[in-house]
Amino acid sequence: MQQFITTSSHKIESKLCVESMKYPKLENHIFVCLNERPEGHLRGCCKAKGAEEVLMAFKEQVVKNNLKAKVRAQKAGCLDVCEAGVSVVIYPEGVWYQGVQKADVEEIMQKHIIQGERVERLLMKAKMD
């Protein structure tokens, strides 16, 4: 199947055959908030609290535990809870963690992703409005 995208008077040909593409069936999707707010913002921001290091640690753990075909760790935009950051949400369960630091990542991977247990001490409290 050929697909054409029309933009103005130009046609861009794509030889993408959507029907034949194989997408990995992920068991878990880990989103780490990397939102960045101005310095001194009342709600803070996850990026300033070490979110990039947390994300990289999750990615390393995915590889270390040979879970690349089953688990994806990636950055998210604002999850709207930066005051509780670094914020992490894991799907499909929709489990939210707060105050996650690089040192917590191995525990989350082992307990939540591998053993299927929540890390109680990091569970997000009710959203702060």
N, CA, C and O of each residue as an XYZ file, in Angstrom:
516
protein
N       0.843     -1.179      0.000
C       0.000      0.000      0.000
C       0.883      1.234      0.000
O       1.794      1.336      0.821
N       0.636      2.160     -0.890
C       1.363      3.415     -0.899
C       0.483      4.478     -0.272
O      -0.738      4.488     -0.433
N       1.136      5.364      0.443
C       0.394      6.415      1.125
C       0.930      7.757      0.642
O       2.143      7.954      0.572
N       0.033      8.677      0.309
C       0.428      9.999     -0.138
C      -0.068     11.030      0.850
O      -1.225     11.017      1.269
N       0.821     11.909      1.205
C       0.458     13.006      2.093
C       0.541     14.280      1.264
O       1.582     14.575      0.677
N      -0.531     15.021      1.216
C      -0.546     16.244      0.432
C      -0.372     17.444      1.352
O      -1.139     17.645      2.294
N       0.635     18.221      1.063
C       0.869     19.452      1.790
C       1.006     20.545      0.753
O       1.899     20.489     -0.093
N       0.156     21.516      0.803
C       0.097     22.540     -0.235
C      -0.055     21.846     -1.581
O      -1.006     21.094     -1.798
N       0.891     22.104     -2.485
C       0.800     21.472     -3.802
C       1.822     20.339     -3.944
O       2.005     19.797     -5.034
N       2.472     19.993     -2.859
C       3.492     18.949     -2.904
C       2.933     17.612     -2.426
O       2.123     17.552     -1.501
N       3.376     16.562     -3.066
C       3.016     15.215     -2.628
C       4.268     14.523     -2.124
O       5.303     14.506     -2.790
N       4.153     13.963     -0.955
C       5.271     13.215     -0.395
C       4.875     11.746     -0.416
O       3.880     11.350      0.191
N       5.662     10.949     -1.121
C       5.333      9.534     -1.244
C       5.936      8.765     -0.079
O       7.104      8.938      0.269
N       5.123      7.925      0.505
C       5.591      7.081      1.592
C       5.318      5.640      1.225
O       4.194      5.285      0.870
N       6.325      4.824      1.307
C       6.150      3.411      0.993
C       5.955      2.618      2.275
O       6.489      1.520      2.439
N       5.201      3.184      3.151
C       4.959      2.580      4.439
C       3.740      1.675      4.353
O       2.635      2.138      4.070
N       3.934      0.441      4.587
C       2.825     -0.505      4.545
C       2.399     -0.782      5.982
O       2.968     -1.639      6.658
N       1.403     -0.054      6.432
C       0.966     -0.110      7.817
C       0.526     -1.515      8.221
O       0.800     -1.951      9.339
N      -0.144     -2.214      7.333
C      -0.653     -3.541      7.664
C       0.454     -4.519      8.019
O       0.235     -5.431      8.816
N       1.633     -4.350      7.445
C       2.701     -5.313      7.680
C       3.627     -4.918      8.824
O       4.516     -5.690      9.184
N       3.440     -3.738      9.399
C       4.313     -3.311     10.482
C       4.013     -4.094     11.748
O       2.852     -4.329     12.080
N       5.049     -4.493     12.444
C       4.907     -5.225     13.696
C       5.307     -4.295     14.845
O       6.448     -3.840     14.925
N       4.372     -4.028     15.709
C       4.641     -3.207     16.873
C       4.832     -4.116     18.078
O       4.123     -5.112     18.222
N       5.779     -3.783     18.941
C       5.974     -4.632     20.116
C       4.781     -4.523     21.068
O       4.228     -3.439     21.258
N       4.392     -5.641     21.655
C       3.323     -5.632     22.646
C       3.999     -5.437     23.991
O       4.582     -6.365     24.550
N       3.913     -4.222     24.500
C       4.557     -3.901     25.764
C       3.693     -4.321     26.935
O       2.470     -4.179     26.905
N       4.335     -4.837     27.961
C       3.628     -5.197     29.186
C       3.539     -4.007     30.124
O       2.562     -3.855     30.856
N       4.563     -3.163     30.100
C       4.584     -1.964     30.936
C       5.164     -0.796     30.173
O       6.065     -0.940     29.348
N       4.618      0.359     30.475
C       5.111      1.611     29.909
C       5.393      2.534     31.087
O       4.489      2.855     31.859
N       6.640      2.958     31.227
C       7.061      3.803     32.345
C       7.268      5.216     31.819
O       8.112      5.449     30.953
N       6.489      6.159     32.351
C       6.635      7.557     31.956
C       7.255      8.347     33.101
O       6.768      8.308     34.231
N       8.328      9.060     32.798
C       9.013      9.903     33.777
C       8.808     11.346     33.357
O       9.154     11.727     32.239
N       8.244     12.155     34.254
C       8.002     13.568     33.956
C       9.328     14.303     33.823
O      10.155     14.280     34.734
N       9.522     14.950     32.691
C      10.708     15.778     32.473
C      10.304     17.234     32.263
O      11.009     17.998     31.603
N       9.168     17.602     32.830
C       8.696     18.969     32.684
C       9.709     19.947     33.275
O      10.372     19.662     34.272
N       9.806     21.097     32.633
C      10.734     22.131     33.100
C       9.977     23.439     33.264
O       9.414     23.977     32.311
N       9.978     23.933     34.485
C       9.371     25.229     34.789
C      10.476     26.220     35.128
O      11.608     25.825     35.406
N      10.145     27.502     35.103
C      11.167     28.511     35.454
C      11.669     28.307     36.886
O      10.921     27.878     37.765
N      12.922     28.617     37.097
C      13.516     28.511     38.425
C      12.701     29.323     39.432
O      12.313     30.460     39.161
N      12.450     28.731     40.581
C      11.694     29.415     41.620
C      10.189     29.266     41.518
O       9.462     29.821     42.342
N       9.699     28.528     40.526
C       8.260     28.336     40.374
C       7.707     27.659     41.625
O       8.342     26.761     42.178
N       6.530     28.085     42.070
C       5.926     27.560     43.294
C       5.758     26.049     43.286
O       5.938     25.406     44.320
N       5.420     25.474     42.149
C       5.174     24.029     42.066
C       6.442     23.234     41.797
O       6.426     22.003     41.833
N       7.529     23.923     41.531
C       8.762     23.223     41.215
C       8.684     22.558     39.853
O       7.726     22.764     39.109
N       9.681     21.769     39.531
C       9.645     21.020     38.288
C      10.463     19.751     38.431
O      11.499     19.725     39.095
N       9.982     18.720     37.804
C      10.625     17.407     37.914
C      12.044     17.411     37.348
O      12.932     16.756     37.892
N      12.255     18.141     36.266
C      13.578     18.149     35.638
C      14.644     18.638     36.610
O      15.737     18.076     36.670
N      14.331     19.681     37.368
C      15.286     20.228     38.327
C      15.509     19.298     39.514
O      16.479     19.456     40.257
N      14.613     18.327     39.694
C      14.723     17.393     40.819
C      15.423     16.091     40.419
O      15.436     15.128     41.187
N      16.001     16.065     39.221
C      16.777     14.896     38.809
C      16.067     13.926     37.884
O      16.456     12.762     37.796
N      15.030     14.387     37.192
C      14.242     13.503     36.341
C      15.040     12.866     35.210
O      14.789     11.715     34.854
N      15.989     13.587     34.644
C      16.775     13.014     33.538
C      17.581     11.812     34.013
O      17.675     10.806     33.310
N      18.161     11.917     35.206
C      18.930     10.807     35.766
C      18.022      9.620     36.084
O      18.412      8.467     35.898
N      16.805      9.906     36.565
C      15.833      8.857     36.852
C      15.461      8.129     35.565
O      15.438      6.898     35.534
N      15.172      8.871     34.513
C      14.819      8.260     33.234
C      15.950      7.382     32.713
O      15.712      6.253     32.283
N      17.173      7.890     32.750
C      18.312      7.100     32.261
C      18.491      5.833     33.088
O      18.836      4.785     32.543
N      18.261      5.913     34.393
C      18.375      4.734     35.255
C      17.309      3.698     34.891
O      17.594      2.501     34.871
N      16.086      4.149     34.605
C      15.041      3.219     34.167
C      15.442      2.546     32.858
O      15.298      1.332     32.717
N      15.939      3.319     31.909
C      16.351      2.759     30.625
C      17.460      1.719     30.816
O      17.445      0.664     30.183
N      18.414      2.025     31.688
C      19.502      1.084     31.969
C      18.969     -0.194     32.609
O      19.423     -1.289     32.277
N      18.010     -0.063     33.524
C      17.424     -1.231     34.180
C      16.636     -2.101     33.200
O      16.641     -3.327     33.307
N      15.970     -1.470     32.260
C      15.233     -2.226     31.239
C      16.211     -3.114     30.469
O      15.945     -4.296     30.248
N      17.328     -2.543     30.067
C      18.335     -3.300     29.319
C      18.965     -4.358     30.216
O      19.085     -5.517     29.820
N      19.369     -3.964     31.422
C      20.034     -4.879     32.361
C      19.176     -6.112     32.650
O      19.696     -7.219     32.788
N      17.865     -5.915     32.739
C      16.952     -7.011     33.054
C      16.384     -7.695     31.810
O      15.455     -8.498     31.896
N      16.962     -7.362     30.652
C      16.564     -7.969     29.382
C      15.052     -7.843     29.133
O      14.389     -8.813     28.763
N      14.529     -6.642     29.341
C      13.093     -6.405     29.209
C      12.742     -5.487     28.046
O      11.613     -5.003     27.957
N      13.692     -5.246     27.159
C      13.462     -4.286     26.075
C      12.251     -4.609     25.213
O      11.608     -3.695     24.697
N      11.927     -5.873     25.047
C      10.782     -6.253     24.220
C       9.458     -6.128     24.972
O       8.391     -6.195     24.362
N       9.521     -5.945     26.300
C       8.308     -5.931     27.110
C       8.044     -4.618     27.840
O       6.904     -4.319     28.196
N       9.095     -3.840     28.061
C       8.968     -2.629     28.884
C       9.617     -1.460     28.171
O      10.718     -1.582     27.634
N       8.930     -0.322     28.166
C       9.485      0.902     27.591
C       9.506      1.978     28.658
O       8.497      2.220     29.321
N      10.641      2.622     28.826
C      10.774      3.762     29.734
C      11.023      4.982     28.865
O      11.919      4.982     28.022
N      10.220      6.027     29.076
C      10.398      7.215     28.258
C       9.969      8.462     29.009
O       9.292      8.405     30.035
N      10.390      9.586     28.459
C      10.051     10.856     29.078
C       8.605     11.223     28.788
O       8.023     10.829     27.778
N       8.058     11.982     29.704
C       6.712     12.523     29.528
C       6.802     14.026     29.705
O       7.711     14.539     30.357
N       5.860     14.707     29.123
C       5.732     16.133     29.393
C       5.138     16.288     30.781
O       5.219     15.372     31.598
N       4.560     17.405     31.044
C       4.007     17.681     32.368
C       2.922     16.669     32.745
O       1.954     16.475     32.010
N       3.101     16.037     33.892
C       2.100     15.122     34.433
C       1.226     15.839     35.467
O       0.365     15.227     36.099
N       1.460     17.137     35.628
C       0.660     18.021     36.470
C       0.770     17.722     37.965
O      -0.153     18.012     38.727
N       1.882     17.150     38.380
C       2.117     16.913     39.806
C       3.590     17.183     40.148
O       4.202     16.447     40.922
N       4.131     18.224     39.573
C       5.561     18.521     39.758
C       5.921     18.782     41.218
O       7.060     18.560     41.629
N       4.948     19.254     42.000
C       5.237     19.490     43.409
C       5.559     18.196     44.146
O       6.130     18.227     45.236
N       5.197     17.059     43.557
C       5.475     15.749     44.158
C       6.622     15.046     43.437
O       6.887     13.871     43.692
N       7.295     15.748     42.549
C       8.287     15.138     41.661
C       9.536     14.654     42.357
O       9.797     14.993     43.511
N      10.278     13.884     41.666
C      10.138     13.397     40.306
C       8.944     12.441     40.250
O       8.845     11.498     41.036
N       8.040     12.708     39.301
C       6.824     11.920     39.153
C       7.010     10.861     38.086
O       7.572     11.114     37.020
N       6.518      9.653     38.400
C       6.605      8.519     37.483
C       5.247      7.839     37.479
O       4.647      7.646     38.536
N       4.756      7.472     36.296
C       3.517      6.706     36.202
C       3.784      5.479     35.339
O       4.425      5.563     34.291
N       3.278      4.336     35.802
C       3.499      3.076     35.098
C       2.162      2.522     34.630
O       1.231      2.336     35.414
N       2.097      2.264     33.330
C       0.907      1.681     32.714
C       1.201      0.259     32.281
O       2.352     -0.053     31.977
N       0.202     -0.620     32.241
C      -1.212     -0.303     32.112
C      -1.933     -0.083     33.450
O      -3.099      0.315     33.449
N      -1.276     -0.329     34.584
C      -1.964     -0.226     35.865
C      -2.337      1.200     36.248
O      -3.310      1.414     36.972
N      -1.571      2.176     35.768
C      -1.808      3.560     36.143
C      -1.341      3.843     37.565
O      -1.984      4.594     38.299
N      -0.219      3.237     37.951
C       0.342      3.440     39.292
C       1.280      4.634     39.242
O       2.185      4.702     38.410
N       1.044      5.577     40.154
C       1.827      6.809     40.213
C       2.792      6.757     41.399
O       2.427      6.372     42.510
N       4.039      7.159     41.123
C       5.056      7.260     42.165
C       5.504      8.704     42.274
O       5.505      9.442     41.289
N       5.885      9.101     43.484
C       6.328     10.480     43.716
C       7.699     10.493     44.376
O       8.110      9.530     45.025
N       8.391     11.606     44.193
C       9.693     11.789     44.830
C      10.715     10.737     44.442
O      11.604     10.409     45.228
N      10.593     10.212     43.240
C      11.480      9.140     42.787
C      12.873      9.709     42.533
O      13.039     10.732     41.868
N      13.856      9.024     43.076
C      15.255      9.376     42.864
C      15.937      8.232     42.117
O      15.408      7.123     42.044
N      17.093      8.509     41.575
C      17.849      7.497     40.828
C      18.034      6.232     41.675
O      17.954      5.119     41.155
N      18.277      6.401     42.957
C      18.505      5.269     43.852
C      17.261      4.391     44.038
O      17.377      3.252     44.491
N      16.079      4.904     43.695
C      14.819      4.150     43.841
C      14.493      3.284     42.629
O      13.662      2.380     42.717
N      15.130      3.550     41.520
C      14.751      2.934     40.254
C      14.903      1.417     40.268
O      14.008      0.711     39.803
N      16.005      0.902     40.785
C      16.203     -0.549     40.810
C      15.111     -1.231     41.636
O      14.616     -2.293     41.259
N      14.738     -0.622     42.757
C      13.675     -1.180     43.589
C      12.337     -1.194     42.842
O      11.608     -2.184     42.905
N      12.008     -0.108     42.138
C      10.764     -0.049     41.368
C      10.778     -1.115     40.279
O       9.777     -1.798     40.060
N      11.903     -1.255     39.601
C      11.997     -2.260     38.537
C      11.825     -3.663     39.108
O      11.060     -4.460     38.564
N      12.519     -3.973     40.185
C      12.452     -5.316     40.756
C      11.078     -5.615     41.334
O      10.475     -6.643     41.025
N      10.587     -4.711     42.176
C       9.313     -4.977     42.849
C       8.107     -4.805     41.929
O       7.269     -5.702     41.832
N       8.015     -3.669     41.259
C       6.817     -3.387     40.459
C       6.829     -4.126     39.122
O       5.899     -4.871     38.812
N       7.872     -3.921     38.340
C       7.898     -4.453     36.981
C       8.115     -5.968     36.967
O       7.422     -6.678     36.238
N       9.046     -6.465     37.744
C       9.389     -7.889     37.696
C       8.498     -8.732     38.613
O       8.024     -9.794     38.209
N       8.268     -8.261     39.858
C       7.499     -9.054     40.820
C       6.016     -8.689     40.873
O       5.219     -9.422     41.458
N       5.642     -7.563     40.268
C       4.244     -7.164     40.245
C       3.725     -6.565     41.551
O       2.516     -6.536     41.782
N       4.629     -6.087     42.404
C       4.245     -5.479     43.678
C       4.519     -3.981     43.628
O       5.498     -3.545     43.022
N       3.678     -3.215     44.247
C       3.892     -1.768     44.298
C       4.931     -1.412     45.361
O       5.073     -2.106     46.368
N       5.643     -0.332     45.119
C       6.604      0.174     46.097
C       5.839      1.187     46.944
O       5.757      2.367     46.604
N       5.287      0.708     48.040
C       4.360      1.481     48.875
C       4.915      2.833     49.310
O       4.193      3.830     49.278
N       6.162      2.885     49.709
C       6.731      4.124     50.253
C       6.815      5.250     49.221
O       6.945      6.420     49.582
N       6.739      4.896     47.938
C       6.843      5.908     46.882
C       5.509      6.200     46.194
O       5.444      7.048     45.304
N       4.449      5.506     46.599
C       3.157      5.743     45.959
C       2.732      7.188     46.149
O       2.887      7.761     47.228
N       2.198      7.760     45.095
C       1.774      9.150     45.142
C       0.573      9.297     46.039
O      -0.386      8.529     45.962
N       0.644     10.302     46.892
C      -0.482     10.643     47.751
C      -1.533     11.330     46.892
O      -1.298     11.565     45.706
N      -2.678     11.655     47.461
C      -3.725     12.366     46.721
C      -3.136     13.622     46.095
O      -2.300     14.298     46.694
N      -3.585     13.922     44.884
C      -3.093     15.086     44.141
C      -3.275     16.363     44.939
O      -4.333     16.631     45.508
N      -2.201     17.140     44.957
C      -2.228     18.427     45.649
C      -2.706     19.498     44.694
O      -2.064     19.728     43.668
N      -3.818     20.164     44.996
C      -4.337     21.209     44.096
C      -3.771     22.563     44.411
O      -4.108     23.543     43.747
